[in-house]
Amino acid sequence: MTNYSIGQNIKRLRKERALTQEELAELIGVSAPAISKWENENGLPDISQIVPLASVFGVPTDDIFGIQSIEENARALEIVDEASSLYEYGNPESYLKVYERLMEGLKKYPRNGILLNRCLGQGLALCLPENGDMYLPEHAKRISAEAKHQAELIIAYSKNLPDILSAHSALVLLYSAEGAYEKALSAANDFPVRADLTVYSNRAAVYSRMEEYSQAEKSLCSNIDYTLQALEDSAANLGKAYFRDGKYESAIEVYETVLGVFDVIFKDSPRPPYHDFDSGDCYLLLAEAYLKTGDSDKAMQNIEKSVKYYVELLNSMKGGKIAYKTLANSPLIQETELNDPVMTEKHIVKKLHEKLSHEWMNPLKKERNFHEICRKVGDI
């Protein structure tokens, strides 16, 4: 699989070895302008110069051509499978084991696109505070530095547009987390304005033209599935922005509205936990906002709704686990291709206990209803 151009590879390898264009030119017997021409993709080295280049850089000739061997990619996929086998939903220690196994693979194959992208994705989950259970504060600084390096490599050398955009998105999050806001905004400005420019929406357009309507249905359901997750994420963050700005009534209106949208879409059917993704549980965010306005009754009601969702999910489980796909009961997402991790009883019980431990709930903890909620969770 060709990942990078010959010129990009020469430039990368030269910089990795701290050589100037003039020094490299002297080592292989060409002019410095020739090196510049290759690196700017205005020409290619003669085939007779490939072996000397590889010799100077100490790499196989395939590295000059930017070819990752079939064997390397096969091994990279094996490493991904090995890492995935260590994953245990709801267990932070297992998330770190997954990351460390991927990093071991990346050290062996430092420019492999498969491993770069997997390491970046897993690293982001572990080093950003907003990722809840997955965030590992004691490892965050190290992983953040590694993730930035991985993102920069992908942006510099990959020719895969989705990978490049994902790497830019990673830098937005990483720079924001460390307070480098100018860099974060610069990276954010590289993205398109429209929210519907996705792989699934574009696939659907092609399948519809081909009259492959069953494939179009899957792509559009998947697009809506992602869109609903994005709606929750944006709404939760909007509500939090209003809350932190002291606009508690506006925060309440946002949370009530997005929860109402999900009620309409899914009616009385079991549904995916759209209200409770990485940005927070909208029921609990709503409860906190109501508490700020002095309405402890509505705060309590929304705490109960948050707990009730997971209690009902536990009651519907078979064999101690439930797959995301079984919750896709709306016609809007019933053909989705998304397949999020299976939720286990152990993880949900842990999540329920954590939900009732927030400090902002302290004013409610003496109330009878709160004790009754805690008893229900304790009985699980």
Legacy VTK file of the C-alpha trace (Angstrom):
# vtk DataFile Version 3.0
C-alpha trace
ASCII
DATASET POLYDATA
POINTS 380 float
0.000 0.000 0.000
1.552 3.347 -1.088
1.074 5.989 1.612
3.443 8.857 0.780
5.087 10.244 -2.364
8.760 9.654 -3.131
9.478 13.346 -2.558
7.724 13.329 0.809
9.667 10.242 1.845
13.019 11.728 0.872
12.197 14.907 2.798
11.024 12.980 5.852
13.995 10.635 5.902
16.441 13.518 5.396
14.951 15.509 8.276
14.834 12.466 10.546
18.583 12.163 10.054
19.204 15.905 10.506
20.703 16.311 7.044
20.516 19.506 4.983
19.660 19.288 1.293
23.258 20.238 0.530
24.654 17.457 2.757
22.370 14.833 1.229
23.244 16.028 -2.288
26.956 15.649 -1.555
26.502 12.152 -0.125
24.762 10.799 -3.237
26.590 12.929 -5.826
23.849 15.268 -7.070
23.152 18.990 -6.725
21.200 20.573 -3.872
18.599 21.996 -6.335
17.965 18.403 -7.478
17.117 17.392 -3.901
14.813 20.431 -3.577
13.133 19.519 -6.870
12.427 15.955 -5.660
11.120 17.045 -2.280
8.762 19.592 -3.838
7.499 16.906 -6.230
8.682 18.780 -9.331
10.672 15.763 -10.447
11.818 12.274 -9.488
15.259 10.836 -8.787
16.735 8.609 -11.454
16.289 4.907 -10.721
20.072 4.650 -10.314
19.865 7.041 -7.346
17.342 5.011 -5.338
19.885 2.543 -3.927
22.329 5.312 -2.861
19.439 7.176 -1.178
18.349 4.049 0.664
21.951 3.394 1.688
22.421 6.917 3.081
19.153 6.715 5.032
19.753 3.134 6.147
16.351 1.896 4.946
15.042 -0.597 2.360
14.407 0.827 -1.103
10.672 0.265 -0.517
10.839 3.074 2.055
12.004 5.494 -0.648
9.061 4.537 -2.839
6.719 4.808 0.141
5.599 1.213 -0.113
4.574 -0.607 3.011
4.957 -4.308 2.372
1.975 -6.602 2.424
3.707 -8.448 5.253
4.045 -5.274 7.343
0.388 -4.352 6.973
-0.660 -7.914 7.727
1.409 -7.816 10.899
-0.026 -4.392 11.783
-3.541 -5.811 11.528
-2.524 -8.720 13.743
-1.239 -6.237 16.332
-4.567 -4.379 16.177
-6.415 -7.661 16.772
-4.104 -8.514 19.676
-4.714 -5.084 21.206
-8.484 -5.346 20.717
-8.545 -8.674 22.546
-7.302 -6.837 25.671
-10.281 -4.464 25.638
-12.837 -4.796 28.419
-15.718 -2.330 28.267
-15.822 -0.187 31.404
-12.347 -1.222 32.614
-9.862 1.715 32.354
-6.860 -0.548 32.961
-7.749 -2.544 29.867
-7.898 0.661 27.785
-4.284 1.402 28.739
-3.229 -2.153 27.883
-4.775 -1.735 24.431
-2.872 1.514 23.902
0.460 0.119 25.112
0.158 -2.906 22.790
-0.539 -0.603 19.838
2.438 1.565 20.804
4.697 -1.516 20.933
3.633 -2.231 17.360
4.224 1.367 16.294
7.774 1.298 17.678
8.452 -1.675 15.436
6.671 -0.145 12.415
6.955 3.618 13.099
5.454 4.830 9.824
2.684 2.299 9.418
-0.560 4.116 8.668
-2.760 1.470 10.282
-0.929 1.667 13.597
-0.524 5.454 13.545
-4.274 5.928 13.217
-5.162 3.305 15.840
-2.656 4.703 18.344
-3.966 8.227 17.785
-7.592 7.212 18.294
-6.917 5.205 21.437
-4.544 7.845 22.808
-7.140 10.607 22.407
-9.626 8.599 24.427
-7.141 8.225 27.282
-5.638 11.723 27.498
-8.660 14.047 27.263
-10.534 14.860 30.520
-13.922 15.010 28.800
-13.748 11.278 28.023
-15.014 10.250 31.439
-14.195 6.650 32.361
-11.556 6.386 29.666
-9.525 9.390 30.853
-6.312 8.394 32.640
-4.929 11.564 34.292
-1.711 9.914 35.495
-0.780 9.028 31.898
-2.445 11.943 30.065
0.605 14.200 29.616
2.748 11.472 28.070
-0.019 10.138 25.851
-0.987 13.655 24.714
2.582 14.326 23.517
2.642 10.996 21.678
-0.764 11.701 20.109
0.349 15.106 18.800
3.387 13.511 17.188
1.227 10.826 15.584
-1.260 13.414 14.269
1.545 15.514 12.788
3.015 12.471 11.020
-0.370 11.578 9.529
-0.963 15.150 8.327
2.535 15.436 6.869
2.718 12.142 5.031
-0.668 10.475 4.574
-2.592 10.788 1.338
-5.813 9.514 2.906
-8.136 12.519 3.319
-10.307 11.098 6.163
-7.145 10.213 8.099
-5.762 13.721 7.599
-9.023 15.345 8.746
-9.170 13.050 11.781
-5.595 14.041 12.641
-6.488 17.749 12.372
-9.500 17.106 14.630
-7.209 15.391 17.121
-4.932 18.446 17.180
-7.931 20.711 17.844
-8.763 18.674 20.936
-5.175 18.253 22.106
-4.229 21.914 21.717
-7.452 22.996 23.446
-6.795 20.663 26.367
-3.360 22.180 26.942
-4.572 25.769 26.543
-2.903 26.424 23.154
-6.050 28.060 21.825
-4.587 29.891 18.816
-3.186 26.617 17.483
-6.493 24.884 18.223
-8.502 27.500 16.307
-6.049 27.382 13.406
-6.546 23.625 13.160
-10.348 24.029 13.513
-10.454 26.444 10.580
-9.201 23.701 8.249
-12.591 21.950 8.361
-15.619 22.352 6.053
-18.594 24.320 7.350
-21.315 21.838 6.450
-22.058 18.998 8.853
-23.393 16.642 6.177
-20.127 16.162 4.261
-19.539 12.644 5.534
-18.477 9.325 4.098
-21.974 7.924 4.676
-23.864 10.798 3.028
-21.607 10.632 -0.011
-21.854 6.851 -0.230
-25.634 7.144 -0.100
-25.603 9.578 -3.026
-23.608 7.099 -5.107
-25.735 4.079 -4.146
-28.919 5.988 -4.970
-27.591 6.801 -8.441
-26.743 3.119 -8.862
-30.264 2.232 -7.679
-28.667 0.122 -4.935
-31.266 1.288 -2.462
-30.574 -1.277 0.283
-26.984 0.001 0.445
-28.207 3.608 0.423
-30.503 2.791 3.356
-27.593 1.431 5.414
-25.423 4.454 4.641
-28.179 6.947 5.472
-29.140 5.171 8.714
-25.474 5.175 9.703
-25.225 8.877 8.859
-28.273 9.671 11.003
-26.855 7.512 13.814
-23.666 9.569 13.855
-25.699 12.765 13.494
-27.758 11.933 16.584
-24.573 11.322 18.552
-23.242 14.654 17.301
-26.543 16.346 18.241
-26.241 15.081 21.817
-22.597 16.117 22.002
-23.249 19.638 20.700
-26.400 20.077 22.805
-24.691 18.868 25.982
-21.748 21.194 25.382
-24.084 24.089 24.557
-25.983 23.484 27.783
-22.721 23.355 29.738
-21.613 26.633 28.144
-24.888 28.308 29.213
-24.558 26.755 32.681
-21.005 28.009 33.183
-22.097 31.424 31.949
-24.787 31.508 34.660
-27.637 31.134 32.125
-29.328 28.238 33.910
-32.756 28.659 32.270
-31.168 28.517 28.813
-29.261 25.373 29.797
-32.510 23.782 31.002
-34.246 24.625 27.727
-31.430 23.066 25.687
-31.426 19.806 27.672
-35.231 19.521 27.721
-35.327 20.077 23.963
-32.713 17.480 23.006
-34.206 14.887 25.375
-37.624 15.618 23.848
-36.184 15.001 20.371
-34.932 11.573 21.442
-38.322 10.780 23.018
-40.037 11.523 19.691
-37.534 9.496 17.657
-37.591 6.400 19.854
-41.019 6.688 21.495
-41.383 3.882 24.064
-38.739 1.593 22.554
-35.395 0.782 24.176
-32.840 3.106 22.654
-29.083 3.695 22.486
-27.749 5.933 25.277
-27.685 9.044 23.083
-28.349 11.193 26.139
-25.185 9.864 27.801
-22.168 10.048 25.535
-18.680 11.465 26.226
-19.956 14.995 26.793
-22.098 13.907 29.750
-25.485 12.531 30.774
-28.087 15.120 29.713
-30.476 13.976 32.462
-27.869 14.699 35.131
-26.777 17.936 33.475
-30.440 18.977 33.459
-30.820 17.984 37.118
-27.806 20.106 38.067
-29.226 23.095 36.190
-32.615 22.717 37.913
-30.840 22.565 41.274
-29.135 25.879 40.495
-32.564 27.453 39.945
-33.786 26.074 43.268
-36.101 23.461 41.764
-34.997 20.383 43.719
-38.115 18.402 42.730
-37.295 18.531 39.010
-33.638 17.899 39.785
-34.644 14.711 41.591
-36.960 13.658 38.776
-34.127 13.824 36.244
-31.729 11.914 38.474
-34.422 9.229 38.653
-34.750 9.230 34.843
-31.008 8.757 34.432
-30.976 5.804 36.816
-34.213 4.347 35.416
-32.746 4.152 31.891
-29.904 1.902 32.988
-32.048 -0.168 35.369
-34.397 -0.932 32.458
-31.393 -1.738 30.280
-30.146 -4.188 32.905
-33.557 -5.826 33.075
-33.559 -6.387 29.316
-30.094 -7.969 29.247
-29.520 -11.560 28.254
-26.380 -13.258 29.467
-25.147 -10.168 31.297
-24.582 -8.026 28.199
-26.389 -6.072 25.533
-25.252 -5.050 22.039
-25.694 -1.520 20.714
-27.323 -2.896 17.572
-30.243 -4.318 19.564
-31.125 -0.784 20.703
-31.389 0.664 17.180
-35.185 0.509 17.167
-36.059 3.668 15.269
-36.708 3.545 11.495
-34.161 6.367 11.289
-31.267 4.123 12.369
-32.518 0.535 12.130
-30.116 -0.244 9.246
-27.101 1.423 10.858
-23.699 -0.104 10.243
-22.306 1.327 13.479
-21.450 -1.319 16.005
-20.382 0.234 19.302
-18.924 -1.950 22.076
-21.188 -4.361 23.885
-22.308 -3.000 27.270
-21.913 -5.390 30.181
-23.856 -5.615 33.426
-20.653 -4.947 35.398
-19.974 -1.724 33.531
-23.527 -0.411 33.861
-23.654 -1.089 37.616
-20.338 0.756 38.027
-21.712 3.631 35.947
-24.858 3.837 38.108
-22.869 4.085 41.339
-20.701 6.825 39.832
-23.773 8.778 38.765
-24.949 9.072 42.364
-21.601 10.256 43.733
-21.426 13.786 42.262
-20.738 16.538 44.813
-23.384 18.831 43.339
-25.988 16.276 44.506
-25.102 16.852 48.182
-28.153 19.102 48.837
-30.381 16.209 47.706
-28.688 13.368 49.565
-30.755 13.816 52.732
-34.039 13.503 50.861
-36.067 10.307 51.030
-36.342 9.960 47.253
-32.570 10.069 46.877
-32.153 7.305 49.456
-34.745 5.244 47.604
-32.815 5.673 44.312
-29.591 4.628 46.048
-31.342 1.591 47.507
-32.538 0.488 44.063
-29.030 0.793 42.664
-27.575 -0.991 45.697
-30.001 -3.882 45.205
-28.782 -4.562 41.680
LINES 1 381
380 0 1 2 3 4 5 6 7 8 9 10 11 12 13 14 15 16 17 18 19 20 21 22 23 24 25 26 27 28 29 30 31 32 33 34 35 36 37 38 39 40 41 42 43 44 45 46 47 48 49 50 51 52 53 54 55 56 57 58 59 60 61 62 63 64 65 66 67 68 69 70 71 72 73 74 75 76 77 78 79 80 81 82 83 84 85 86 87 88 89 90 91 92 93 94 95 96 97 98 99 100 101 102 103 104 105 106 107 108 109 110 111 112 113 114 115 116 117 118 119 120 121 122 123 124 125 126 127 128 129 130 131 132 133 134 135 136 137 138 139 140 141 142 143 144 145 146 147 148 149 150 151 152 153 154 155 156 157 158 159 160 161 162 163 164 165 166 167 168 169 170 171 172 173 174 175 176 177 178 179 180 181 182 183 184 185 186 187 188 189 190 191 192 193 194 195 196 197 198 199 200 201 202 203 204 205 206 207 208 209 210 211 212 213 214 215 216 217 218 219 220 221 222 223 224 225 226 227 228 229 230 231 232 233 234 235 236 237 238 239 240 241 242 243 244 245 246 247 248 249 250 251 252 253 254 255 256 257 258 259 260 261 262 263 264 265 266 267 268 269 270 271 272 273 274 275 276 277 278 279 280 281 282 283 284 285 286 287 288 289 290 291 292 293 294 295 296 297 298 299 300 301 302 303 304 305 306 307 308 309 310 311 312 313 314 315 316 317 318 319 320 321 322 323 324 325 326 327 328 329 330 331 332 333 334 335 336 337 338 339 340 341 342 343 344 345 346 347 348 349 350 351 352 353 354 355 356 357 358 359 360 361 362 363 364 365 366 367 368 369 370 371 372 373 374 375 376 377 378 379
